[in-house]
Amino acid sequence: MVNYAVLGLGLMGSALCYDLLTHDPTSHVYGFDKDPLQREKQQTYLEKFKTRFHIQNLDINQKEQDFLKHVLKENEVTVVFGAIDYKFNFQLTQMCIELGCSFVDLGGNPTVVQQQQTLDKEAKKAGVTIIPDLGLAPGMINIIAAHAMRKFDSLKECHLRVGGLPQDPKTILNYQQVFAIRGLTNEYLENARIIRDGKLTIVPSLTEIESLSFPDPWGELEAFNTSGGTSSLPDIYEGRIEQLTYKTIRFPGHAQFFAFLKEFGLLSSEEFPPNPTLSPREVIEYYLVKNLPQNQPDAVLARITIIGNFGNKEIKHTYELIDLYEPETNFSAMARTTAYPTSIIGQFIAHGQITSQGVIKSEEHVPAERLLEEL
């Protein structure tokens, strides 16, 4: 029997709990959330697992997180899943190392991931596995891309294109909330890390817009640079590949709208002079949360394109994914493609299929063939 803990029971956390309870049938899952309504909602939704699903309050800002530590230690939790704001991931990594728990998170912020990587020696000493930057992208897409690139004799290009879109687009943005708005704006504000002409290169997000198409009903879409999507791939493949890029897929016009907000300081975190208690970014995010549609059927589109040499011949290899909202479970495509691979990887750690210790890179240590089989 394995005990897991999921911190945060929102769109991704609830799907994590469901997948763990469904596919690791001897496990117990401890779900934490600070919102009593969210805790009640998940308790009702996962009623059929009530003997193995245990709801707890979560106050991550509580001094020393005494209650959280007590529950994790008392119940001998093996793997902790971080499905809350990425700003807590370094703190949670420290806590899990102290307790001797392995930790995986949904990442997405390169600065926080770099901070977590500084704890590698401590994690090795504690005998635990820490894998930041899991989920869809970064996460599953990067693992599959690295797996595919290992099949080539030499590499020329690797291009990752990923996006979550509404099936019935509305508003001027033709977009809906498929994950936390703070995570969305973070992707648009921070710079992107790519490889260009064989070298690690930093480029601004919301730039280098390109057109691409998917089968009907999607048609022509746009893709543009965003932060975080390449994860560890530039570090691993610098000097080994000529071009490596990551771009987010949206309906046409999306990038221009957010580029305007960014250029005019409307996504700035600086104090707003008429009211120093607020920042322009907080105001914009408030109205995006208020006005963007949510809980509507969505889709995840992804394409990995790799060009290289195999057996003295240049070939192009493509992976393509179109995943749709699932009415049977009421999970969005974004929740499915983010939570399910993360759940699988956590189960790999718990059951000894990932034995590497320290703060490790998913692209190098997750068994990709096994992940694909489970997916």
N, C-alpha and C positions, 0 to 999 in steps of 0.2 A: 504493500500500500504506500502511495506517495501523497504527501500533502503539498498543495500549491496555494499561493496567495496572489490575488489580482488586486492591484491598487488602482481604483477608479473603475466605476461601473457604467460609464457612458457608452457610446456607440461601439467602441472597440472593446472595452472591458467586458461588456455583457456577452459579446460574441466569443471572447476568450474563455469566459466561464463555461459557456454552452459547449464549446468544442472540447475543453478539458474533461468535462463531466461525461460527454458522449463517447469520447474515444479513449479515455483512460478510466474504465468503469470501476476500478477498485480505488480510485483516488478520492480525496476530499479537497474541496476548494473553499478557501476563505476569501470572501469578497469584501472589499473596503470601499466606502464612499462617504464623503462628508455631508452629502445631501440626503436627508431622511426620506424624501419622496423618491429619489433614485433607488435607495436601498429597498423601499417597499415595493417599487415597481419590479425590481429584479427578483425579489423574494417570490412575488406572484408569478412572474414569467417562468422561473425555474422551479416551480412548485413540485414537479415530478422528481426533482433531484433533492428534495428537502432534507433527506437523511445524510446527504454528502455535501450540501451547499450551506455555508455558514456566513451570515451577514454580520459585518462589523462597521462601526463608525471609524472615520478616518480624519485625523487632524494632523496633517503633515507638518504644520508649523508649531505644534506642541513641543515644549522644551524637551530635547532628547528623544522625542517620539516614544515616550515610555510605554504607552499603551500598545502601540504597534509592535514594538520590540517584544513586549511580554507575550502577545498573541503568537507571534512568529516562533518564538523560542519554546513556549509552552506546548505548541502543537507540532514541533519538529518539522517546520515547513522546509522543503527541499529547494524549491524554485519560486522566486518572487517575480511577478510580471509588473512592470511599470507602465500603466496606461493613463497617466495623468500628465500635467504640463511638464514639458521637457526640462524646465528650470530646476526641477527637483531631482533629476537623474543622478547628478554627482553626489548629492547628499544621500540618496538611497543606495548608491553603490557603496559608499563608506559604511552605511549601516549594515548592509548585507554581508560585507567582508567581516565586520565585527562579530556578527551573529553566526557566520559560517554557512550562509545561504547563497546559492547561486542566484544571479539576477539578470534578467533580460528586459529591454525596454523598446519603445517605439521610436525613440531617437528623433532625428530630423534636424538637429542643430549641431553643426560641425564644431563650434567652440566648446559646447558642453561635452561632446564625445572626446575631444582632445583632453579635456580635464579628467574624464573618466580613465583614459589611457595612462595617465600618470600614476594610477593606482595598481598597475600591473603586478609589481613586486609584492605588494600587500595581498593582492588576490591570490597569487601563487602560494604565498606563505600560508594563507588561510585554507588552501585547497579547494577554492571555489571557482566557478566559471562565470564570467561576466561578458555578456554579448550586447553591446549597445547597437542602436541603429537598425532594429528589425522592423518588420511590417511589410508594406508593399514596396515602396521605393523612397528611401533606402530600405533594403531588406531582400525580399524574395527576388526581385528583378536583378539586383546586383549579384546574388548568389548564382542564379541561373546564367547570367552573362559571364561570370568568371568560369563557371563550369564549361560553358561552350567555348570560351577562348582557349582553355587548356587543350582542346582537341586539335588546334591548329599548329602547324610547324612554325609559322611566323605570322605576325599580326600587322594589319595596316590600319583598320578603323573599327570602332565599336560605338554605336549610337543607341542610346536608351531614350524612348519616348513613352511617357506615362501620363494618364489623366483620369480624373473622376468627373463624369458629366451627368447632367439630368437626362432622363429619357424623354421628358417633355419640357424643353427649355423655356424659361419665363424670365421676365424683367430684362432690362437693357443689357445685363451681363450674360444672359443665357446660362446662368450658373445657379447652383444651390449648395447649401451647407452639407458637405459629406464628411467633414472632420472639423476640429476646432478652428475658429477663425484666427486665433492668435498664431496657430501653426501655419495657416495660409499666408498671412501677412509676413511672417518670418521668412518664408520661402521667397517672397518677392523683394524683401529688403536687403537681406545679406547677399554677398557675392557668391558666385558659383565657381567651383573648382573643376577644371577640365584638363585634358591633355591636348596640346596643340603643337604640331611639329615635333612630337616626342617629348615635350617638356610640360611640367605642371604649370598651368596658366590660370590666373584669376580673372574672371569676366563679370560684369554687372548682370544682375538678374533683370528680367523683363526685356532683354535685348536679343538680337539676332533671330527675329521672328521668321519662321519658315512655314510653308504650306505643306500639308500632308493629307491623305485621305484614307478612310476606312470603308469597308463595305456598307451599303445601305442598311439602315437609314441614316448613317452618320455623315457620309459624304465628305466634303472638304472642311478641314479643321486647321488650326494653327498650333504651333509649338514654339516655345521660347525658353531661354536659359532661366533656371531657378536654382536656389541654394539647396545643398544637402543631398541631392539625389545620387551623386556619384559615390558618396560615402568614402570607403577606403580604396576604391578602384584606382584613383590617380596615384596614390602612394605605392600600390602594388605594381602598376603597369607603366609608370614613368620610365621612358627609355626603352620600353619593349613594344610600344605601339605608337603610330604616328598621330592618330586622332582618337579621342575618347570624349564623348559629350553626353549630357543629360538635358532633356527639355520636357517641360510640362505641356500637356495637350489641353486645349480649350477650344470653344467655339470662337470664330473670328471676331476680333475687336476687343477681346478680354484684356490682352496685354497692354494695348494702348490706353485703356481706361485706367488701369493701375499705374502705368508709367506716368500719367498725368498727376495722379494723387501723390506719387513719390516725388516727382519733380517740383511740385508746388508746396512741398513740406507737409502735406496733409496726412502722411504716415509717420511723421516725426515723433519721437518719444520725448522731445524737449518740452519744457513747461510752456503752456499756452499763456501768453502775457496777460490777457484779460482775466484769466482764472488759473493761477499757478498750480492749483491742485489737480488739474487735468492736463493731458497731452493731446495733440491732434489725433494721434494714432488711437488712443482710447475712444475718442468720439466716433471716429470712422468705424472702428470695430464694433462699437455699440450699435450703430445703425445698420451695419452689415448683418449682425446677428438678428436684429429686429426685423429686417425687411427681406432678407434672402429666404427663399422657400427652403423648407427642410422636411425630412421624413417622407419624401416623394421617391418613386422608383428611380434608381440611378443605374449607371453603368461604369465599369472601369475598362479603359482601353490601354493596351500596352504593346509595345513593339521593341524588340531587341534586334539590331542589325549588326552583323559582324562580317568584316571582309579581311581575308588573309590568305596565306598560301598553305596548301595541303598537298603533299606528293607532287611538288613542282607545278602545281596548278593553282591559279587564283580562284577562290570560290567565295560566294556570299551566303551566309547562313542567317535565317530569320526565324525568330520566335514571335508569335502573335497571340495575344489574349484579348478576348471580349467576354467580360463577366457581368451578369445582370443581377439586379435585386432579386432576392429569393422570397416569394410570398409565403412559402411553407414555414419558414423560421422567422420571417419579418426582419431579416438582416439585409442591410444594404450591400451592394457590391463592394463598396469601399471597406465596410466592416469585414466582409468575408475575406477579401484579398489581403487585408492588413492583419486581422486577428488569427485566421486559421494557420498561415505559415509560422507565425510567432508561437502559437500554441504547440505546433508540431515540434519546433526547435526546442522549446522548453521541455517537452516530453522526451526528446532525444537526450537532453542533459540528465533528466531524472532517471532514465532507464539505461544510462551508460553507453549510449550511442555517440555521444560527444564527451570525450574524456579530457580534452585539453583544459588546462587551468590558467587563470590569469584573466586579464582583459583582452579578449581575442577578437579577431576580425572574422565576421561571418563568412565572407567570400573565400577565406582560406580553410576554415575549420568545420563548416556545416556540410555534412555529406549530401551533396546536391541530388544524386540519383535517388537516394532514399527520400529526400524531401519531395521530389517530383512524384514518386510512387504514392506517397501519402496524400499529396494534393489531389 
